[in-house]
Amino acid sequence: MEKAYQHIAVCCMFIIASVTIGGCFPDITQFAIHSWNPSLDGKHYCGLEATVDVYGYNLEPQQQSLAAIWIYIIGERGKSSITGFSVGWHVYPELYNDSETHFVTTWAGNGSPPNGCYNMQCPGYIRTNSSIAPGDVIKPVSSFKGEKQYITIRALKDKTSGDWQVHYGFNGPAQLIGYFPSSLFRDMEKKQLIISFGGFASHTTKQASPVMGSGFFPVRNAASFNGLKFFDAEGYARGIDKDIPIYQSSARCYRVTNIVSDVFFYGGPGHCNI
């Protein structure tokens, strides 16, 4: 039962990452992630930090590729009752009218459209820092044969206000840049959180799957999440010293490794159909 529930939760979570554009929902969604919930270890975490290397590539319209942290719950009614948000980097020509790499947030909750909201498209996310906003381009990106570029992202619940803080750093420590008010996610007070992290991609049935991560399968030259830390309700960090379940939609297209010493690798070249 737990395994079935977790599989449903993973699938439903991608509603938050696949907000509709012009009413056209991508036909195929794929992922290579780790996903935690309290039943795994009896703990109750309220946030995660990760340092993620950032890449760029030219995608076709209706293709998208994303690396992110998702914090969410799933209700009894299935997909229609997803509540939560994501933070990460994103390439999606149909949304941005370019194939640049963007800092991205998505959310679904009280006051959002039925399928959620990207970035600053609807009221919800509150900026507290002018250095970066959801939807901004991230430059430079990593070179496959040269220097890597990183973002450090942290999403966690503030123990005083109950708001969900977003921290961001480019090639450096994460700083507070904004938050989602707690009023957007009242249902998250009532249920146990799920925290997922890794790569996601989507495309239409007429397209091959896009690149994920660096475009390489793990481990050599693959994209990574490192410096992984959970945060408890008091805001204390805890390094991830044991593995967390893996979910892969198709290992033929994308893969993810076990977590070892707070690090894992993920991604793939795409160009496959399932």
N, C-alpha and C positions, 0 to 999 in steps of 0.2 A: 504493500500500500504506500509506504513512504517513497519508494522508488518511483512509482507511478505518479504520485503527487508532485514530486520534484521535477519529473519530466514535463508535466503540464505547466508548472510554474516557469520553467525555462522557456518553453515555447511562448507562453503568454507574455513574459517579460519583454519580448521583442516587439510588441505593440508600441512600447515606449520608444524604441529605437527606430520604428518604421512609421512615423507619423505620416499621414497621407499628404500628398502634394496634388492639389487640384482634384481630389477625389479618386486618384489612381493609386491603388495599393500595389506594391511590388508583388509579383506572383510567387517568387521563391525566396525564402530567407534561409541563411546558413550561418553557423556559428561554431566557434572553437573556444570554449570558456571553462573556467572553474566557477562553481556555485556553492555557497555556504548557506546553511540554515541552522537554527539552534539545536535541532535534533541530532546533529552530527557530534556535538561535544558538550551540550548542556550550557554553553556560554550564551551571553546576550550582548552582541556587539551592535554598535550604532554608527559605524563608519569605517572607512578604508582609505589608505593612502597607497599610491603606486607611482613609480617613475617609469614612464613609457617612452620608448624611442618613437620618433615621428617620421613618417614617410609621405611621399607624394607620387601621384601617377595620373595619367590621362584615362578617365573613364568615359563611357558612353552615357547619354541621358538615360535615366531610370536604373543605372547601376549605382550602388553606393558601397562604401567600405568604411568601417568604424572600429576604433579601439576605445574601450570605455569601462567605467565602473557603473553598475546599476544597483540601486537600493530601492526595494519595492516590496509590496505584498500582493497576494492574489486572493480574491474573495471566493465565496462559494459559487458565484454565478459564472465563473470562468473568465473569458477574455474581457467581458464588459466591465469587470470589477477590478481591473488592475489599477493600483495606485503606486506612484513612485517617480523616480527621476534617474537620469544618467548624466555623466560628465566624461568628456574625452576629446578625441580628435576624429575628424570626419571628412571624407571626400564624397561629394554628392552633387554633380553638375545640375541636376534638375532643381535642386533647392537653391543653390548659390549662383547659378548662371556662370559657373566657371568650374575648372577641375583642380582648383587649389585645395590645400589642406586647411581646415578650419577648426578652431576651438568650438566645441558643441556642448549644449545642454538640451535635454528633452525632459518633459514632465507630463504626467497625467494625474489629475486629481480634482479637487473641488474647484470649479470655475473654468476648467480646461475644456476645449472641444472634445467630442466623444473619443477621438483617436489621439488626443494629446497635442502637445505644442512644441515646436522647435525654438530654441534660442529666445529672442526677444519678440517673437511674432505675436504673442498675446501677453497680457499682464500676468505676472507671477514672479519671475526671478527679479531680485532687487540687486542692483549694482552698488558696491561700496568702494570701488577702486576704478580709476579711469584708465589703468594701464592695459586692460584686456576686457573684452566683453564677449559673451556668447555670440558666435557667428563670425568673429574676427579671423582673418587669415593668420596662420602660423608660418613664419619664415625666419631663417631657412629651415629646410627639412633635411633629413639624413641622406647622405650619399652612400650608395651600395658599396662603393670601393674606397670611401673616404671617411670623414668625420661624422659621427652620429650626433643628432640633435634630440633633446629630450624635453618632455614636459613632466613635471611632478604634479599630480592632482590628488586632492584630499577632499572627501565628502563625509561630513559627520554631523550629528545632532548636537546642538549647543545645549548643555545641561541646564542653563539658566532660562533661556528664552524658549527653548524647544524648537527653534528655527533650524533649518538644515543648511549648514555653512558649506561654501564652495571655496577651496583654496587652489591656487595655480602658481606654478613657477616654470619659467623657460630656462633650461640649463642651470637651474639653481633651486633653492628651497621654495616650497609652496608658501604663498602669502594669501591672506583672506582677501577675496575679490568680490564676494557677494553671497547671497543666501536665498533660499526658498522659504517663505514664511510658513510656520507650522500650520496655519489655517488652511493651506492647500492640501494637507495630507492628514486630516483628522483621523481617517481610518487606520493610519499607520500607528496610532496610539493603542489600537485595540488588538493587533495581531503581531505575530512574530515576523521579524524582517527576514528577507532573503537578500544576500549580497552576492552579486555575480560580477565577473570581470574577465576580459579577454577580447576576442575579435568577433565581428559580425559583418556580414555582407548580404546584399540582396540584388536581385535582377529579375527581369521578366522571363517568361518561358521561351521567348524567342532569342534570348541572349545567352552567351556563355557566362559563367560566374566570374566576377571581377577579382582582382588581386586583393589579398588580405595581408596586413602587416607589411613586411619587407618584400613580399613576393616569393619568399623561399620557405620550404618546409623546415621545421625544426630538425637539427639544432643549428647547424652551420649556417651563418649569415641570416638566421631568422630573427624576426622582431621579438622583443621581450617586454615583460613586466618585471621590475625588480624593486627592491626595498619595500616589499609588501608589509603593511601593518594594519591590523584591526584596531579600532578604538572602542572602548567600553563606554557605559553611560556616564562615567565621570570624566571622560576625555583622555584617559590613559591609553597609551599605545602598547600594542603587543605584537611582536614580530610573528610571522606565520612560520612555525617550525615543523609543521607536518602537512602532508598533502591534503587537498580538498577535492571532492569528486570532479571529474572531467565530463564535459558534455560536448560531443562533436556531432554535427548534423551529418557530415560525410567525410570520413578520413581520406577518401579519394581526392577531395578538393582542398580541405583545410585540416590542420592538426594542431594539437596542443600537448605540451609535455607536463609531467608531474612537477609540483613545486619542490624545489630543493634549495634550502638556505635562502628563502624569501624571493626566489627567482623562478620564472618559467618562460618558455618560448612558445610561440604560436604562429599560425599563418599558413600561407600557401600561394601558389601562382595562379590559382583559379583556372579559367579557361576549360571548365568541365561542366557537363550537364548531368543533372540527377533526375 
